[in-house]
Amino acid sequence: MILPPYTTKSLGFKAFQYPFRSKVSRLLRAEQHTRRDEYEENYKKLLQIYSTKEFQLKEDIEGYIRLKYNYAHHLTINGQIIEALEIALDTIDFCKKNNTVYQMPSLLLLVANSCEKFLSKEEILEYYFDAKTLAKLYGNEVLYLKIKKYLSNL
């Protein structure tokens, strides 16, 4: 007796679902790729808008820092570590030039987490300690406690 393809009798239940899973996977990957492209286009548009600013207002400075941090985080998630580090370090320099610590602990953590392959454990811990200190000094108690817990588990 010849059974039609993709029946539970001939190939088993998992094999029966395989063509469906494959199509869903392809659709999800295509959607993620489209979202990534859309995100990068939006980033470039916002970056162009911020390039016209003089950064006299606190809102402009913080918005720019948030934009750069979010994009660096996006790059990290997508495996573009070097580009993410460049943006994060440039943003840290921008913070220093504009005398602000807005998002500085988060930027330091991003650098620490991204540099695991490049820096020694001691150098990475310095970033964590700096982030913890800034979080404590500027009242970000939740982040401070998260970093403290992470460091105690090492």
N, CA, C and O atoms as a GROMACS GRO file, in nm:
protein
  616
    1MET      N    1   0.084  -0.118   0.000
    1MET     CA    2   0.000   0.000   0.000
    1MET      C    3   0.088   0.124   0.000
    1MET      O    4   0.177   0.137   0.084
    2ILE      N    5   0.065   0.214  -0.092
    2ILE     CA    6   0.142   0.338  -0.102
    2ILE      C    7   0.063   0.448  -0.033
    2ILE      O    8  -0.052   0.476  -0.067
    3LEU      N    9   0.126   0.510   0.064
    3LEU     CA   10   0.061   0.618   0.138
    3LEU      C   11   0.098   0.752   0.075
    3LEU      O   12   0.209   0.768   0.024
    4PRO      N   13   0.008   0.847   0.079
    4PRO     CA   14   0.042   0.980   0.028
    4PRO      C   15   0.149   1.044   0.118
    4PRO      O   16   0.157   1.011   0.236
    5PRO      N   17   0.228   1.133   0.063
    5PRO     CA   18   0.333   1.197   0.144
    5PRO      C   19   0.274   1.281   0.257
    5PRO      O   20   0.160   1.328   0.248
    6TYR      N   21   0.353   1.298   0.362
    6TYR     CA   22   0.321   1.383   0.476
    6TYR      C   23   0.200   1.335   0.557
    6TYR      O   24   0.126   1.417   0.611
    7THR      N   25   0.180   1.207   0.566
    7THR     CA   26   0.076   1.157   0.655
    7THR      C   27   0.144   1.111   0.782
    7THR      O   28   0.263   1.080   0.782
    8THR      N   29   0.069   1.106   0.888
    8THR     CA   30   0.127   1.064   1.015
    8THR      C   31   0.168   0.918   1.012
    8THR      O   32   0.261   0.879   1.082
    9LYS      N   33   0.100   0.836   0.931
    9LYS     CA   34   0.136   0.695   0.922
    9LYS      C   35   0.269   0.676   0.852
    9LYS      O   36   0.352   0.595   0.896
   10SER      N   37   0.292   0.747   0.745
   10SER     CA   38   0.412   0.724   0.666
   10SER      C   39   0.537   0.790   0.725
   10SER      O   40   0.646   0.732   0.721
   11LEU      N   41   0.522   0.909   0.781
   11LEU     CA   42   0.642   0.982   0.824
   11LEU      C   43   0.643   1.021   0.971
   11LEU      O   44   0.745   1.069   1.022
   12GLY      N   45   0.535   1.004   1.039
   12GLY     CA   46   0.528   1.045   1.178
   12GLY      C   47   0.473   1.185   1.190
   12GLY      O   48   0.473   1.261   1.093
   13PHE      N   49   0.425   1.220   1.309
   13PHE     CA   50   0.357   1.347   1.332
   13PHE      C   51   0.448   1.467   1.306
   13PHE      O   52   0.405   1.565   1.244
   14LYS      N   53   0.572   1.461   1.354
   14LYS     CA   54   0.664   1.574   1.336
   14LYS      C   55   0.692   1.600   1.189
   14LYS      O   56   0.698   1.714   1.144
   15ALA      N   57   0.709   1.494   1.115
   15ALA     CA   58   0.734   1.510   0.971
   15ALA      C   59   0.612   1.569   0.902
   15ALA      O   60   0.624   1.643   0.804
   16PHE      N   61   0.496   1.537   0.953
   16PHE     CA   62   0.372   1.590   0.895
   16PHE      C   63   0.368   1.742   0.910
   16PHE      O   64   0.318   1.812   0.821
   17GLN      N   65   0.418   1.792   1.020
   17GLN     CA   66   0.415   1.936   1.044
   17GLN      C   67   0.531   2.011   0.978
   17GLN      O   68   0.527   2.133   0.968
   18TYR      N   69   0.632   1.942   0.934
   18TYR     CA   70   0.753   2.006   0.885
   18TYR      C   71   0.729   2.110   0.775
   18TYR      O   72   0.781   2.221   0.785
   19PRO      N   73   0.652   2.078   0.670
   19PRO     CA   74   0.635   2.181   0.566
   19PRO      C   75   0.572   2.309   0.621
   19PRO      O   76   0.609   2.418   0.578
   20PHE      N   77   0.480   2.297   0.713
   20PHE     CA   78   0.417   2.414   0.773
   20PHE      C   79   0.520   2.493   0.854
   20PHE      O   80   0.527   2.615   0.842
   21ARG      N   81   0.598   2.424   0.936
   21ARG     CA   82   0.700   2.491   1.017
   21ARG      C   83   0.800   2.563   0.928
   21ARG      O   84   0.840   2.676   0.958
   22SER      N   85   0.839   2.499   0.822
   22SER     CA   86   0.935   2.558   0.731
   22SER      C   87   0.882   2.688   0.671
   22SER      O   88   0.954   2.788   0.663
   23LYS      N   89   0.758   2.688   0.629
   23LYS     CA   90   0.698   2.808   0.570
   23LYS      C   91   0.688   2.919   0.674
   23LYS      O   92   0.717   3.035   0.644
   24VAL      N   93   0.646   2.884   0.794
   24VAL     CA   94   0.635   2.983   0.901
   24VAL      C   95   0.772   3.041   0.932
   24VAL      O   96   0.786   3.162   0.950
   25SER      N   97   0.873   2.956   0.940
   25SER     CA   98   1.009   3.004   0.967
   25SER      C   99   1.056   3.102   0.861
   25SER      O  100   1.112   3.207   0.892
   26ARG      N  101   1.031   3.068   0.735
   26ARG     CA  102   1.072   3.157   0.627
   26ARG      C  103   0.998   3.290   0.635
   26ARG      O  104   1.058   3.396   0.614
   27LEU      N  105   0.870   3.286   0.666
   27LEU     CA  106   0.792   3.410   0.677
   27LEU      C  107   0.843   3.496   0.792
   27LEU      O  108   0.854   3.617   0.779
   28LEU      N  109   0.873   3.432   0.905
   28LEU     CA  110   0.923   3.507   1.020
   28LEU      C  111   1.059   3.569   0.990
   28LEU      O  112   1.084   3.684   1.027
   29ARG      N  113   1.147   3.494   0.924
   29ARG     CA  114   1.279   3.550   0.889
   29ARG      C  115   1.264   3.668   0.794
   29ARG      O  116   1.334   3.769   0.808
   30ALA      N  117   1.175   3.656   0.698
   30ALA     CA  118   1.152   3.765   0.603
   30ALA      C  119   1.097   3.887   0.675
   30ALA      O  120   1.136   4.000   0.646
   31GLU      N  121   1.005   3.864   0.769
   31GLU     CA  122   0.947   3.975   0.844
   31GLU      C  123   1.052   4.042   0.932
   31GLU      O  124   1.055   4.164   0.942
   32GLN      N  125   1.138   3.962   0.995
   32GLN     CA  126   1.245   4.018   1.078
   32GLN      C  127   1.341   4.100   0.993
   32GLN      O  128   1.385   4.208   1.034
   33HIS      N  129   1.373   4.049   0.874
   33HIS     CA  130   1.462   4.122   0.784
   33HIS      C  131   1.399   4.256   0.744
   33HIS      O  132   1.467   4.358   0.741
   34THR      N  133   1.270   4.254   0.715
   34THR     CA  134   1.199   4.376   0.678
   34THR      C  135   1.198   4.474   0.795
   34THR      O  136   1.221   4.594   0.777
   35ARG      N  137   1.170   4.424   0.915
   35ARG     CA  138   1.171   4.510   1.034
   35ARG      C  139   1.308   4.570   1.058
   35ARG      O  140   1.320   4.688   1.092
   36ARG      N  141   1.412   4.490   1.040
   36ARG     CA  142   1.549   4.538   1.060
   36ARG      C  143   1.580   4.650   0.962
   36ARG      O  144   1.637   4.753   1.000
   37ASP      N  145   1.543   4.631   0.836
   37ASP     CA  146   1.565   4.734   0.735
   37ASP      C  147   1.487   4.861   0.769
   37ASP      O  148   1.539   4.972   0.757
   38GLU      N  149   1.363   4.843   0.812
   38GLU     CA  150   1.279   4.957   0.848
   38GLU      C  151   1.338   5.031   0.968
   38GLU      O  152   1.337   5.154   0.972
   39TYR      N  153   1.388   4.956   1.066
   39TYR     CA  154   1.448   5.016   1.185
   39TYR      C  155   1.570   5.098   1.146
   39TYR      O  156   1.589   5.210   1.194
   40GLU      N  157   1.653   5.043   1.058
   40GLU     CA  158   1.773   5.114   1.017
   40GLU      C  159   1.741   5.238   0.935
   40GLU      O  160   1.811   5.339   0.945
   41GLU      N  161   1.638   5.232   0.854
   41GLU     CA  162   1.594   5.351   0.780
   41GLU      C  163   1.547   5.460   0.875
   41GLU      O  164   1.582   5.577   0.860
   42ASN      N  165   1.467   5.421   0.975
   42ASN     CA  166   1.420   5.518   1.074
   42ASN      C  167   1.536   5.578   1.152
   42ASN      O  168   1.535   5.698   1.181
   43TYR      N  169   1.634   5.496   1.186
   43TYR     CA  170   1.751   5.545   1.257
   43TYR      C  171   1.824   5.652   1.174
   43TYR      O  172   1.861   5.756   1.226
   44LYS      N  173   1.842   5.624   1.046
   44LYS     CA  174   1.911   5.719   0.959
   44LYS      C  175   1.834   5.850   0.946
   44LYS      O  176   1.893   5.958   0.943
   45LYS      N  177   1.702   5.841   0.938
   45LYS     CA  178   1.619   5.962   0.929
   45LYS      C  179   1.631   6.045   1.056
   45LYS      O  180   1.647   6.166   1.051
   46LEU      N  181   1.622   5.978   1.172
   46LEU     CA  182   1.634   6.049   1.299
   46LEU      C  183   1.773   6.107   1.317
   46LEU      O  184   1.789   6.218   1.369
   47LEU      N  185   1.873   6.035   1.275
   47LEU     CA  186   2.010   6.084   1.285
   47LEU      C  187   2.028   6.209   1.200
   47LEU      O  188   2.098   6.302   1.240
   48GLN      N  189   1.966   6.211   1.084
   48GLN     CA  190   1.972   6.328   0.997
   48GLN      C  191   1.903   6.448   1.065
   48GLN      O  192   1.952   6.560   1.057
   49ILE      N  193   1.791   6.424   1.130
   49ILE     CA  194   1.721   6.531   1.202
   49ILE      C  195   1.809   6.585   1.314
   49ILE      O  196   1.821   6.706   1.332
   50TYR      N  197   1.871   6.494   1.390
   50TYR     CA  198   1.956   6.538   1.501
   50TYR      C  199   2.082   6.608   1.452
   50TYR      O  200   2.141   6.687   1.526
   51SER      N  201   2.125   6.583   1.330
   51SER     CA  202   2.245   6.650   1.279
   51SER      C  203   2.223   6.800   1.260
   51SER      O  204   2.319   6.876   1.250
   52THR      N  205   2.096   6.842   1.256
   52THR     CA  206   2.066   6.986   1.242
   52THR      C  207   2.054   7.055   1.378
   52THR      O  208   2.043   7.177   1.383
   53LYS      N  209   2.056   6.979   1.485
   53LYS     CA  210   2.039   7.035   1.620
   53LYS      C  211   2.171   7.091   1.672
   53LYS      O  212   2.279   7.045   1.634
   54GLU      N  213   2.159   7.190   1.758
   54GLU     CA  214   2.277   7.247   1.822
   54GLU      C  215   2.300   7.190   1.961
   54GLU      O  216   2.400   7.222   2.026
   55PHE      N  217   2.208   7.108   2.008
   55PHE     CA  218   2.215   7.043   2.138
   55PHE      C  219   2.225   7.142   2.253
   55PHE      O  220   2.306   7.127   2.346
   56GLN      N  221   2.142   7.245   2.245
   56GLN     CA  222   2.132   7.341   2.354
   56GLN      C  223   2.028   7.296   2.457
   56GLN      O  224   2.038   7.328   2.575
   57LEU      N  225   1.930   7.221   2.410
   57LEU     CA  226   1.822   7.175   2.498
   57LEU      C  227   1.852   7.036   2.553
   57LEU      O  228   1.905   6.949   2.483
   58LYS      N  229   1.817   7.018   2.678
   58LYS     CA  230   1.836   6.888   2.744
   58LYS      C  231   1.761   6.777   2.669
   58LYS      O  232   1.811   6.666   2.657
   59GLU      N  233   1.641   6.809   2.619
   59GLU     CA  234   1.560   6.709   2.548
   59GLU      C  235   1.630   6.661   2.421
   59GLU      O  236   1.623   6.543   2.386
   60ASP      N  237   1.697   6.753   2.352
   60ASP     CA  238   1.769   6.715   2.230
   60ASP      C  239   1.888   6.624   2.263
   60ASP      O  240   1.911   6.524   2.195
   61ILE      N  241   1.960   6.660   2.367
   61ILE     CA  242   2.076   6.581   2.407
   61ILE      C  243   2.032   6.441   2.448
   61ILE      O  244   2.090   6.341   2.404
   62GLU      N  245   1.930   6.433   2.533
   62GLU     CA  246   1.884   6.303   2.581
   62GLU      C  247   1.821   6.220   2.470
   62GLU      O  248   1.838   6.098   2.466
   63GLY      N  249   1.750   6.284   2.380
   63GLY     CA  250   1.691   6.212   2.267
   63GLY      C  251   1.798   6.153   2.177
   63GLY      O  252   1.786   6.039   2.131
   64TYR      N  253   1.902   6.231   2.153
   64TYR     CA  254   2.013   6.184   2.069
   64TYR      C  255   2.085   6.066   2.135
   64TYR      O  256   2.117   5.967   2.070
   65ILE      N  257   2.109   6.078   2.264
   65ILE     CA  258   2.176   5.970   2.337
   65ILE      C  259   2.091   5.843   2.334
   65ILE      O  260   2.142   5.733   2.313
   66ARG      N  261   1.962   5.860   2.356
   66ARG     CA  262   1.871   5.744   2.355
   66ARG      C  263   1.868   5.678   2.217
   66ARG      O  264   1.869   5.555   2.206
   67LEU      N  265   1.865   5.759   2.113
   67LEU     CA  266   1.867   5.707   1.976
   67LEU      C  267   1.993   5.624   1.952
   67LEU      O  268   1.986   5.513   1.900
   68LYS      N  269   2.108   5.679   1.990
   68LYS     CA  270   2.234   5.610   1.968
   68LYS      C  271   2.244   5.482   2.053
   68LYS      O  272   2.292   5.379   2.006
   69TYR      N  273   2.199   5.490   2.178
   69TYR     CA  274   2.201   5.371   2.265
   69TYR      C  275   2.113   5.261   2.207
   69TYR      O  276   2.156   5.145   2.197
   70ASN      N  277   1.991   5.296   2.168
   70ASN     CA  278   1.899   5.196   2.113
   70ASN      C  279   1.956   5.132   1.987
   70ASN      O  280   1.942   5.011   1.966
   71TYR      N  281   2.018   5.211   1.903
   71TYR     CA  282   2.075   5.156   1.780
   71TYR      C  283   2.194   5.066   1.810
   71TYR      O  284   2.210   4.960   1.748
   72ALA      N  285   2.278   5.106   1.904
   72ALA     CA  286   2.391   5.021   1.943
   72ALA      C  287   2.340   4.889   2.000
   72ALA      O  288   2.396   4.783   1.972
   73HIS      N  289   2.235   4.896   2.079
   73HIS     CA  290   2.174   4.774   2.134
   73HIS      C  291   2.120   4.687   2.022
   73HIS      O  292   2.137   4.565   2.022
   74HIS      N  293   2.054   4.749   1.926
   74HIS     CA  294   2.001   4.678   1.809
   74HIS      C  295   2.114   4.607   1.733
   74HIS      O  296   2.099   4.491   1.694
   75LEU      N  297   2.224   4.675   1.714
   75LEU     CA  298   2.338   4.615   1.644
   75LEU      C  299   2.395   4.497   1.723
   75LEU      O  300   2.433   4.395   1.664
   76THR      N  301   2.401   4.511   1.853
   76THR     CA  302   2.452   4.403   1.938
   76THR      C  303   2.366   4.279   1.924
   76THR      O  304   2.417   4.168   1.910
   77ILE      N  305   2.236   4.298   1.929
   77ILE     CA  306   2.143   4.186   1.917
   77ILE      C  307   2.160   4.116   1.782
   77ILE      O  308   2.147   3.994   1.772
   78ASN      N  309   2.190   4.194   1.680
   78ASN     CA  310   2.205   4.138   1.545
   78ASN      C  311   2.348   4.095   1.513
   78ASN      O  312   2.381   4.068   1.398
   79GLY      N  313   2.434   4.088   1.615
   79GLY     CA  314   2.568   4.034   1.598
   79GLY      C  315   2.670   4.129   1.539
   79GLY      O  316   2.780   4.085   1.503
   80GLN      N  317   2.638   4.256   1.528
   80GLN     CA  318   2.731   4.354   1.472
   80GLN      C  319   2.803   4.425   1.588
   80GLN      O  320   2.782   4.543   1.614
   81ILE      N  321   2.886   4.349   1.657
   81ILE     CA  322   2.947   4.392   1.782
   81ILE      C  323   3.040   4.512   1.763
   81ILE      O  324   3.032   4.608   1.840
   82ILE      N  325   3.126   4.508   1.664
   82ILE     CA  326   3.223   4.617   1.644
   82ILE      C  327   3.152   4.749   1.618
   82ILE      O  328   3.187   4.851   1.677
   83GLU      N  329   3.053   4.746   1.530
   83GLU     CA  330   2.977   4.868   1.500
   83GLU      C  331   2.904   4.918   1.625
   83GLU      O  332   2.899   5.039   1.651
   84ALA      N  333   2.849   4.826   1.703
   84ALA     CA  334   2.780   4.863   1.826
   84ALA      C  335   2.875   4.928   1.925
   84ALA      O  336   2.841   5.028   1.989
   85LEU      N  337   2.994   4.872   1.937
   85LEU     CA  338   3.094   4.929   2.028
   85LEU      C  339   3.135   5.069   1.985
   85LEU      O  340   3.148   5.158   2.068
   86GLU      N  341   3.156   5.087   1.855
   86GLU     CA  342   3.193   5.220   1.805
   86GLU      C  343   3.086   5.323   1.840
   86GLU      O  344   3.118   5.432   1.887
   87ILE      N  345   2.961   5.288   1.818
   87ILE     CA  346   2.852   5.381   1.847
   87ILE      C  347   2.841   5.405   1.997
   87ILE      O  348   2.823   5.519   2.040
   88ALA      N  349   2.851   5.300   2.077
   88ALA     CA  350   2.841   5.316   2.222
   88ALA      C  351   2.955   5.403   2.276
   88ALA      O  352   2.931   5.492   2.358
   89LEU      N  353   3.076   5.379   2.230
   89LEU     CA  354   3.190   5.459   2.277
   89LEU      C  355   3.181   5.604   2.229
   89LEU      O  356   3.215   5.696   2.304
   90ASP      N  357   3.136   5.626   2.106
   90ASP     CA  358   3.113   5.763   2.057
   90ASP      C  359   3.006   5.833   2.141
   90ASP      O  360   3.016   5.952   2.170
   91THR      N  361   2.905   5.758   2.178
   91THR     CA  362   2.796   5.816   2.259
   91THR      C  363   2.846   5.850   2.398
   91THR      O  364   2.805   5.951   2.456
   92ILE      N  365   2.932   5.767   2.454
   92ILE     CA  366   2.992   5.797   2.584
   92ILE      C  367   3.073   5.926   2.575
   92ILE      O  368   3.066   6.010   2.664
   93ASP      N  369   3.150   5.942   2.468
   93ASP     CA  370   3.226   6.067   2.447
   93ASP      C  371   3.132   6.186   2.434
   93ASP      O  372   3.158   6.293   2.488
   94PHE      N  373   3.022   6.167   2.362
   94PHE     CA  374   2.922   6.273   2.347
   94PHE      C  375   2.866   6.313   2.484
   94PHE      O  376   2.848   6.432   2.512
   95CYS      N  377   2.840   6.214   2.568
   95CYS     CA  378   2.790   6.242   2.703
   95CYS      C  379   2.890   6.325   2.782
   95CYS      O  380   2.854   6.421   2.850
   96LYS      N  381   3.016   6.287   2.772
   96LYS     CA  382   3.120   6.360   2.845
   96LYS      C  383   3.131   6.504   2.796
   96LYS      O  384   3.142   6.596   2.877
   97LYS      N  385   3.128   6.524   2.664
   97LYS     CA  386   3.138   6.659   2.608
   97LYS      C  387   3.020   6.747   2.648
   97LYS      O  388   3.033   6.868   2.660
   98ASN      N  389   2.904   6.684   2.667
   98ASN     CA  390   2.784   6.759   2.702
   98ASN      C  391   2.751   6.754   2.850
   98ASN      O  392   2.640   6.789   2.892
   99ASN      N  393   2.847   6.709   2.930
   99ASN     CA  394   2.833   6.705   3.076
   99ASN      C  395   2.702   6.641   3.121
   99ASN      O  396   2.628   6.699   3.201
  100THR      N  397   2.675   6.523   3.071
  100THR     CA  398   2.556   6.451   3.112
  100THR      C  399   2.591   6.305   3.138
  100THR      O  400   2.681   6.249   3.076
  101VAL      N  401   2.518   6.245   3.230
  101VAL     CA  402   2.535   6.102   3.256
  101VAL      C  403   2.411   6.025   3.212
  101VAL      O  404   2.393   5.908   3.248
  102TYR      N  405   2.326   6.092   3.135
  102TYR     CA  406   2.204   6.028   3.088
  102TYR      C  407   2.240   5.902   3.009
  102TYR      O  408   2.315   5.909   2.912
  103GLN      N  409   2.187   5.788   3.049
  103GLN     CA  410   2.208   5.657   2.988
  103GLN      C  411   2.353   5.608   2.999
  103GLN      O  412   2.388   5.506   2.940
  104MET      N  413   2.436   5.678   3.074
  104MET     CA  414   2.576   5.636   3.086
  104MET      C  415   2.590   5.497   3.147
  104MET      O  416   2.667   5.417   3.095
  105PRO      N  417   2.520   5.464   3.256
  105PRO     CA  418   2.533   5.327   3.308
  105PRO      C  419   2.494   5.222   3.205
  105PRO      O  420   2.560   5.119   3.192
  106SER      N  421   2.387   5.247   3.132
  106SER     CA  422   2.343   5.151   3.030
  106SER      C  423   2.444   5.139   2.917
  106SER      O  424   2.469   5.030   2.866
  107LEU      N  425   2.504   5.250   2.879
  107LEU     CA  426   2.607   5.248   2.775
  107LEU      C  427   2.730   5.170   2.822
  107LEU      O  428   2.788   5.092   2.746
  108LEU      N  429   2.769   5.191   2.947
  108LEU     CA  430   2.884   5.118   3.001
  108LEU      C  431   2.856   4.968   3.007
  108LEU      O  432   2.945   4.888   2.979
  109LEU      N  433   2.734   4.931   3.042
  109LEU     CA  434   2.697   4.790   3.045
  109LEU      C  435   2.697   4.730   2.905
  109LEU      O  436   2.738   4.616   2.885
  110LEU      N  437   2.651   4.808   2.809
  110LEU     CA  438   2.652   4.761   2.670
  110LEU      C  439   2.794   4.734   2.624
  110LEU      O  440   2.821   4.633   2.558
  111VAL      N  441   2.884   4.825   2.657
  111VAL     CA  442   3.025   4.806   2.621
  111VAL      C  443   3.082   4.683   2.692
  111VAL      O  444   3.149   4.601   2.630
  112ALA      N  445   3.055   4.670   2.821
  112ALA     CA  446   3.106   4.556   2.898
  112ALA      C  447   3.056   4.424   2.841
  112ALA      O  448   3.133   4.330   2.824
  113ASN      N  449   2.928   4.417   2.811
  113ASN     CA  450   2.871   4.292   2.759
  113ASN      C  451   2.921   4.261   2.618
  113ASN      O  452   2.933   4.145   2.581
  114SER      N  453   2.950   4.364   2.542
  114SER     CA  454   2.995   4.344   2.404
  114SER      C  455   3.143   4.310   2.395
  114SER      O  456   3.188   4.253   2.295
  115CYS      N  457   3.218   4.344   2.497
  115CYS     CA  458   3.365   4.329   2.492
  115CYS      C  459   3.416   4.200   2.554
  115CYS      O  460   3.536   4.185   2.575
  116GLU      N  461   3.328   4.107   2.583
  116GLU     CA  462   3.372   3.985   2.649
  116GLU      C  463   3.481   3.912   2.571
  116GLU      O  464   3.565   3.844   2.631
  117LYS      N  465   3.482   3.924   2.439
  117LYS     CA  466   3.582   3.856   2.357
  117LYS      C  467   3.710   3.938   2.340
  117LYS      O  468   3.812   3.885   2.297
  118PHE      N  469   3.704   4.067   2.374
  118PHE     CA  470   3.817   4.156   2.344
  118PHE      C  471   3.896   4.198   2.468
  118PHE      O  472   4.016   4.222   2.459
  119LEU      N  473   3.830   4.206   2.582
  119LEU     CA  474   3.894   4.258   2.701
  119LEU      C  475   3.912   4.150   2.807
  119LEU      O  476   3.847   4.046   2.804
  120SER      N  477   4.002   4.178   2.900
  120SER     CA  478   4.021   4.086   3.012
  120SER      C  479   3.902   4.099   3.109
  120SER      O  480   3.825   4.194   3.102
  121LYS      N  481   3.891   4.002   3.196
  121LYS     CA  482   3.782   4.003   3.294
  121LYS      C  483   3.789   4.127   3.383
  121LYS      O  484   3.686   4.186   3.417
  122GLU      N  485   3.910   4.167   3.420
  122GLU     CA  486   3.928   4.284   3.506
  122GLU      C  487   3.881   4.412   3.436
  122GLU      O  488   3.816   4.496   3.498
  123GLU      N  489   3.913   4.425   3.308
  123GLU     CA  490   3.871   4.543   3.232
  123GLU      C  491   3.719   4.548   3.218
  123GLU      O  492   3.658   4.654   3.228
  124ILE      N  493   3.659   4.433   3.196
  124ILE     CA  494   3.513   4.427   3.186
  124ILE      C  495   3.449   4.463   3.319
  124ILE      O  496   3.350   4.535   3.324
  125LEU      N  497   3.507   4.411   3.428
  125LEU     CA  498   3.453   4.442   3.561
  125LEU      C  499   3.461   4.592   3.592
  125LEU      O  500   3.375   4.645   3.662
  126GLU      N  501   3.564   4.659   3.540
  126GLU     CA  502   3.573   4.805   3.558
  126GLU      C  503   3.450   4.875   3.501
  126GLU      O  504   3.396   4.967   3.562
  127TYR      N  505   3.408   4.832   3.382
  127TYR     CA  506   3.288   4.890   3.322
  127TYR      C  507   3.166   4.865   3.410
  127TYR      O  508   3.083   4.954   3.430
  128TYR      N  509   3.156   4.744   3.464
  128TYR     CA  510   3.043   4.712   3.552
  128TYR      C  511   3.046   4.796   3.679
  128TYR      O  512   2.943   4.848   3.722
  129PHE      N  513   3.165   4.811   3.739
  129PHE     CA  514   3.176   4.892   3.861
  129PHE      C  515   3.144   5.038   3.834
  129PHE      O  516   3.077   5.103   3.914
  130ASP      N  517   3.191   5.091   3.721
  130ASP     CA  518   3.159   5.229   3.685
  130ASP      C  519   3.008   5.247   3.666
  130ASP      O  520   2.950   5.345   3.712
  131ALA      N  521   2.946   5.152   3.598
  131ALA     CA  522   2.801   5.158   3.576
  131ALA      C  523   2.727   5.150   3.708
  131ALA      O  524   2.629   5.222   3.730
  132LYS      N  525   2.773   5.063   3.796
  132LYS     CA  526   2.709   5.048   3.928
  132LYS      C  527   2.720   5.177   4.008
  132LYS      O  528   2.624   5.221   4.072
  133THR      N  529   2.838   5.237   4.006
  133THR     CA  530   2.860   5.362   4.080
  133THR      C  531   2.771   5.474   4.028
  133THR      O  532   2.708   5.545   4.106
  134LEU      N  533   2.764   5.489   3.896
  134LEU     CA  534   2.679   5.594   3.838
  134LEU      C  535   2.532   5.569   3.867
  134LEU      O  536   2.457   5.662   3.895
  135ALA      N  537   2.490   5.444   3.859
  135ALA     CA  538   2.350   5.412   3.889
  135ALA      C  539   2.318   5.448   4.034
  135ALA      O  540   2.210   5.501   4.062
  136LYS      N  541   2.409   5.420   4.124
  136LYS     CA  542   2.388   5.452   4.266
  136LYS      C  543   2.386   5.604   4.287
  136LYS      O  544   2.298   5.657   4.355
  137LEU      N  545   2.484   5.674   4.229
  137LEU     CA  546   2.494   5.819   4.247
  137LEU      C  547   2.374   5.896   4.194
  137LEU      O  548   2.332   5.996   4.252
  138TYR      N  549   2.320   5.849   4.083
  138TYR     CA  550   2.212   5.923   4.019
  138TYR      C  551   2.074   5.862   4.042
  138TYR      O  552   1.979   5.892   3.970
  139GLY      N  553   2.065   5.777   4.144
  139GLY     CA  554   1.935   5.731   4.191
  139GLY      C  555   1.864   5.626   4.108
  139GLY      O  556   1.743   5.608   4.122
  140ASN      N  557   1.937   5.556   4.023
  140ASN     CA  558   1.874   5.447   3.947
  140ASN      C  559   1.890   5.320   4.030
  140ASN      O  560   1.974   5.234   4.002
  141GLU      N  561   1.807   5.310   4.132
  141GLU     CA  562   1.818   5.203   4.231
  141GLU      C  563   1.798   5.064   4.170
  141GLU      O  564   1.867   4.969   4.208
  142VAL      N  565   1.705   5.053   4.076
  142VAL     CA  566   1.677   4.922   4.014
  142VAL      C  567   1.800   4.873   3.938
  142VAL      O  568   1.842   4.758   3.955
  143LEU      N  569   1.857   4.958   3.856
  143LEU     CA  570   1.976   4.919   3.780
  143LEU      C  571   2.092   4.890   3.875
  143LEU      O  572   2.166   4.794   3.854
  144TYR      N  573   2.107   4.972   3.976
  144TYR     CA  574   2.213   4.950   4.075
  144TYR      C  575   2.202   4.812   4.138
  144TYR      O  576   2.302   4.739   4.148
  145LEU      N  577   2.082   4.775   4.179
  145LEU     CA  578   2.062   4.644   4.242
  145LEU      C  579   2.082   4.529   4.145
  145LEU      O  580   2.135   4.424   4.182
  146LYS      N  581   2.042   4.548   4.020
  146LYS     CA  582   2.064   4.443   3.920
  146LYS      C  583   2.213   4.420   3.897
  146LYS      O  584   2.259   4.306   3.889
  147ILE      N  585   2.289   4.530   3.886
  147ILE     CA  586   2.433   4.517   3.864
  147ILE      C  587   2.499   4.454   3.986
  147ILE      O  588   2.584   4.366   3.974
  148LYS      N  589   2.457   4.498   4.103
  148LYS     CA  590   2.513   4.445   4.228
  148LYS      C  591   2.487   4.294   4.237
  148LYS      O  592   2.576   4.218   4.274
  149LYS      N  593   2.366   4.253   4.204
  149LYS     CA  594   2.332   4.110   4.208
  149LYS      C  595   2.416   4.033   4.106
  149LYS      O  596   2.468   3.925   4.136
  150TYR      N  597   2.430   4.088   3.986
  150TYR     CA  598   2.510   4.022   3.882
  150TYR      C  599   2.654   4.005   3.928
  150TYR      O  600   2.713   3.898   3.912
  151LEU      N  601   2.711   4.110   3.984
  151LEU     CA  602   2.850   4.104   4.028
  151LEU      C  603   2.870   4.007   4.144
  151LEU      O  604   2.974   3.943   4.155
  152SER      N  605   2.770   3.996   4.231
  152SER     CA  606   2.782   3.903   4.344
  152SER      C  607   2.774   3.758   4.299
  152SER      O  608   2.823   3.668   4.368
  153ASN      N  609   2.714   3.734   4.182
  153ASN     CA  610   2.704   3.597   4.130
  153ASN      C  611   2.826   3.553   4.051
  153ASN      O  612   2.835   3.438   4.010
  154LEU      N  613   2.922   3.644   4.030
  154LEU     CA  614   3.042   3.607   3.953
  154LEU      C  615   3.137   3.520   4.032
  154LEU      O  616   3.242   3.481   3.982
   0.00000   0.00000   0.00000
